[in-house]
């Protein structure tokens, strides 16, 4: 699977495009995220075990929300049932990713406690008080442990960021998905830095009016994950159906030089018009057999008499037992 390297400014574009995707069904997104928070809160009431279980199944919920993003992109409605849809389709690989993240977090916390020493451990776990002479040593150990947790948590987050989507959409094994996710984040380190900085600034702004802005920011965070996945692994932005072409949700997109040959909204509408039988608007464009979108003929991938906008769509559309003549 090809990992595309994008410009640093795309980190901000992921958030902007994610907001447009949220704007297509704001009430449904708020309800879905609120339901997820209620599930997390209910499971946290179970001492210790509840948090472990939620961490294990959180990738399954994430994939459900990503399926909701895909449905919105195809002109279908987002429903609360999308949150649970991934439980129906072999959730074991997704739970394995959750288990990897859980074990990683436990090891990181354990190592941080060992680094901090017994005094910091007693203070954090049992609330033990220390006098002024010991406080400086404890604070120094606490700072060292915090930095260690941060340094080790970043690679763990990189490995699990895209892994659930790669398992669900590209049918990779959990191990391969974790590797691909890590190297994708590593190759696009600068866009992710812009992305994280923008999220931190937006979080501070959203917290000012009693945290009301988080109602919009949290769903936008989920939709931005889907946008970044398409940008890095499929090399394409979020594309809406012809019915949504009148509303230019991509008006704020920055255009890369490689995107200059991509069709306009009018071309997409013409390609999806029933009166044209799904044909391309001209001889210079063809229709992807997988996503039904128009693409320039010179940049399309031809296989068995059909055209595809990228390699991932060609593999997904062809049956496993069909011979690959590409």
C-alpha positions in Angstrom: 0.0 0.0 0.0 1.4 3.4 -1.0 1.8 6.1 1.7 1.5 9.6 0.2 3.5 12.4 1.6 1.5 15.6 1.8 2.3 19.2 2.4 2.4 20.6 6.0 -0.6 22.8 5.4 -2.8 19.7 4.9 -2.7 19.3 8.7 -5.0 22.3 8.9 -7.0 21.2 5.9 -7.9 18.0 7.6 -9.6 20.0 10.3 -11.4 22.2 7.8 -12.6 19.4 5.6 -13.6 17.5 8.8 -15.7 20.4 9.8 -17.5 20.4 6.5 -18.2 16.7 6.9 -19.6 17.4 10.4 -21.7 20.2 8.9 -23.5 17.7 6.7 -25.2 16.1 9.7 -24.4 18.1 12.9 -27.2 16.7 15.1 -26.4 13.1 14.2 -22.8 13.7 15.0 -23.5 15.3 18.3 -25.8 12.4 19.2 -23.3 9.7 18.2 -20.4 11.3 20.1 -22.7 11.9 23.2 -23.7 8.2 23.1 -20.0 7.2 22.9 -19.3 9.4 25.9 -22.2 7.8 27.9 -20.8 4.4 27.1 -17.3 5.4 28.3 -18.8 6.9 31.4 -20.9 3.9 32.2 -18.0 1.5 31.8 -15.7 3.7 33.9 -18.0 3.0 36.8 -16.8 -0.6 36.8 -13.6 -0.4 39.0 -10.5 -0.9 36.9 -11.9 -3.5 34.6 -14.3 -1.1 32.9 -11.6 1.2 31.6 -9.6 -1.8 30.3 -12.6 -3.1 28.4 -13.4 0.2 26.9 -9.8 0.7 25.7 -10.0 -2.8 24.1 -13.2 -2.0 22.1 -12.6 1.7 21.4 -11.2 0.9 17.9 -14.5 -0.9 17.1 -16.4 2.3 17.9 -13.9 4.4 15.9 -14.4 2.2 12.8 -18.2 2.6 13.2 -17.8 6.4 13.2 -15.5 6.2 10.1 -18.2 4.1 8.4 -20.5 7.0 9.1 -18.1 9.4 7.5 -18.0 7.1 4.4 -21.8 7.0 4.3 -22.1 10.8 4.4 -19.5 11.1 1.6 -21.7 8.8 -0.5 -24.8 10.8 0.2 -26.3 8.4 2.8 -27.4 9.6 6.3 -25.4 9.2 9.5 -27.2 7.1 12.1 -26.6 6.1 15.7 -26.3 2.5 14.5 -23.1 3.4 12.7 -21.5 3.5 16.1 -22.1 -0.2 16.6 -21.9 -1.4 13.0 -18.3 -2.7 13.2 -19.2 -5.2 15.9 -21.1 -7.2 13.2 -18.1 -7.7 10.9 -15.4 -9.7 12.8 -14.3 -7.1 15.5 -11.4 -9.4 16.7 -8.7 -7.6 14.7 -9.9 -4.3 16.0 -9.9 -5.5 19.5 -6.4 -6.8 19.0 -5.3 -3.2 18.1 -7.0 -2.0 21.3 -5.1 -4.7 23.2 -1.9 -3.5 21.7 -2.6 0.0 22.8 -3.7 -1.1 26.3 -0.5 -3.2 26.9 1.6 -0.3 25.6 0.0 2.2 28.0 0.4 -0.2 30.9 4.1 -0.7 30.2 4.7 3.1 29.7 3.0 3.9 33.0 4.8 1.2 34.8 8.2 2.4 33.5 7.3 6.0 34.4 6.5 4.9 38.0 9.8 3.0 38.2 11.6 6.1 37.0 9.8 8.4 39.5 10.7 6.2 42.5 8.7 4.9 45.3 7.9 8.3 46.8 6.2 9.5 43.7 4.3 6.2 43.3 3.1 6.4 46.9 2.0 10.0 46.4 0.1 9.2 43.2 -1.5 5.9 44.2 -2.1 6.3 47.9 -2.1 10.1 48.3 0.9 10.1 50.7 2.0 13.5 51.8 5.7 14.6 51.7 7.4 17.3 53.6 9.1 20.4 52.0 12.6 18.7 51.9 11.3 15.8 49.9 9.0 17.8 47.7 11.7 19.1 45.3 13.0 15.6 44.7 9.5 14.3 44.1 8.7 17.1 41.6 12.0 16.5 39.8 11.2 12.8 39.5 7.6 13.6 38.4 8.9 15.9 35.6 11.3 13.2 34.4 8.5 10.6 34.4 6.1 12.9 32.6 8.7 13.5 29.8 9.4 9.8 29.5 5.6 9.0 29.2 5.3 11.7 26.5 8.2 10.4 24.5 7.0 6.8 24.6 3.4 7.6 24.1 4.0 9.4 20.8 5.2 6.2 18.9 2.3 4.3 20.4 -0.2 6.8 19.1 1.4 6.9 15.7 1.1 3.1 15.4 -2.6 3.0 16.4 -3.8 6.2 14.7 -4.7 4.8 11.3 -4.6 1.1 12.3 -8.3 0.5 12.8 -9.2 2.2 9.4 -6.6 0.1 7.6 -8.0 -3.1 9.1 -11.6 -2.2 8.3 -11.2 -0.5 4.9 -8.1 -2.2 3.5 -8.4 -5.6 5.2 -4.8 -5.5 6.6 -3.8 -7.7 9.5 -3.4 -5.9 12.8 0.4 -6.2 12.7 0.6 -4.8 9.1 -1.9 -2.1 10.0 0.1 -0.9 13.0 3.3 -0.8 10.9 1.6 1.1 8.0 0.1 3.6 10.5 3.4 4.3 12.2 5.3 4.9 9.0 2.5 7.0 7.5 2.6 9.3 10.6 6.4 9.3 10.5 6.5 10.3 6.8 3.9 13.0 7.4 5.4 14.4 10.6 5.1 18.1 9.6 1.4 17.9 8.7 0.7 16.2 11.9 2.6 18.9 13.9 0.4 21.5 12.2 -2.6 19.3 12.9 -1.8 18.9 16.6 -1.0 22.6 17.2 -4.2 23.6 15.5 -6.2 21.2 17.7 -4.6 22.5 20.8 -5.4 26.1 19.9 -9.0 25.1 19.0 -9.4 23.2 22.3 -8.3 26.2 24.3 -10.8 28.4 22.4 -13.6 25.9 22.8 -13.0 25.6 26.6 -13.4 29.3 27.1 -17.2 29.5 26.9 -17.8 26.7 29.5 -16.6 24.0 27.1 -19.6 24.5 24.8 -17.3 24.5 21.7 -16.3 20.9 22.4 -19.7 19.9 21.0 -18.4 20.8 17.6 -14.7 20.1 18.1 -15.1 16.4 19.2 -17.1 15.3 16.1 -14.7 17.3 13.9 -11.8 15.4 15.4 -13.3 12.1 14.4 -14.1 13.4 10.9 -10.6 14.8 10.5 -9.2 11.3 11.1 -11.2 10.0 8.1 -10.1 12.9 5.9 -6.4 12.4 6.8 -6.7 8.7 6.1 -8.0 9.4 2.6 -5.4 12.1 2.0 -2.4 9.9 3.0 -3.4 6.4 1.9 -5.8 7.0 -1.0 -4.3 10.3 -2.2 -7.7 12.0 -2.6 -9.8 14.5 -0.7 -13.3 13.9 0.6 -15.6 13.7 -2.4 -19.3 14.3 -2.1 -22.0 13.0 -4.4 -23.5 15.0 -7.2 -26.5 15.9 -5.1 -24.2 17.9 -2.8 -22.3 19.5 -5.6 -24.3 22.7 -5.3 -22.8 23.2 -1.9 -19.1 23.6 -2.4 -17.8 21.9 0.8 -14.3 21.9 -0.7 -14.3 25.7 -1.3 -11.6 26.2 1.4 -9.4 23.4 0.1 -5.9 24.3 -0.9 -5.1 22.7 -4.2 -1.9 20.7 -4.7 -0.2 20.7 -8.1 -1.1 17.0 -8.4 -4.8 17.8 -8.0 -5.0 20.1 -11.0 -6.1 17.3 -13.3 -9.0 16.3 -11.0 -12.6 16.9 -12.3 -14.7 19.8 -11.3 -18.1 19.5 -9.6 -19.9 20.1 -12.9 -18.0 17.2 -14.4 -18.9 15.0 -11.5 -22.6 16.0 -11.9 -22.5 15.2 -15.6 -20.8 11.8 -14.9 -23.5 10.8 -12.4 -26.4 12.2 -14.5 -28.7 9.2 -15.4 -29.4 10.8 -18.8 -25.8 10.3 -19.7 -25.8 6.6 -18.5 -22.9 7.3 -16.1 -20.5 8.1 -19.0 -17.7 10.5 -18.7 -18.5 14.1 -19.8 -15.8 14.0 -22.5 -13.2 11.7 -24.0 -10.6 13.1 -21.5 -12.3 11.7 -18.4 -13.6 8.3 -17.3 -15.6 7.0 -14.4 -14.2 5.0 -11.5 -15.9 1.6 -11.3 -15.6 1.7 -7.5 -16.6 5.2 -6.3 -18.4 6.3 -9.5 -16.4 9.5 -9.6 -14.9 11.1 -12.8 -11.2 11.0 -13.2 -8.8 12.1 -15.9 -8.2 9.3 -18.4 -4.4 9.8 -18.4 -4.2 9.5 -14.6 -6.8 6.6 -14.3 -5.8 3.0 -13.7 -7.2 0.6 -16.3 -7.8 -3.0 -15.5 -10.0 -5.6 -17.3 -11.8 -2.9 -19.3 -12.6 -0.7 -16.3 -11.1 2.4 -14.9 -10.2 3.3 -11.3 -9.1 6.6 -9.7 -6.5 4.9 -7.5 -4.9 1.5 -6.9 -6.7 0.9 -3.6 -10.1 1.2 -5.3 -9.0 -1.2 -8.0 -8.1 -3.8 -5.5 -11.3 -3.3 -3.5 -13.5 -3.6 -6.5 -12.0 -6.7 -8.0 -13.0 -10.1 -6.6 -10.3 -12.0 -4.7 -10.4 -14.9 -7.2 -10.2 -12.7 -10.3 -6.8 -12.8 -12.0 -5.0 -9.4 -11.8 -4.4 -8.2 -15.3 -3.3 -4.8 -14.3 
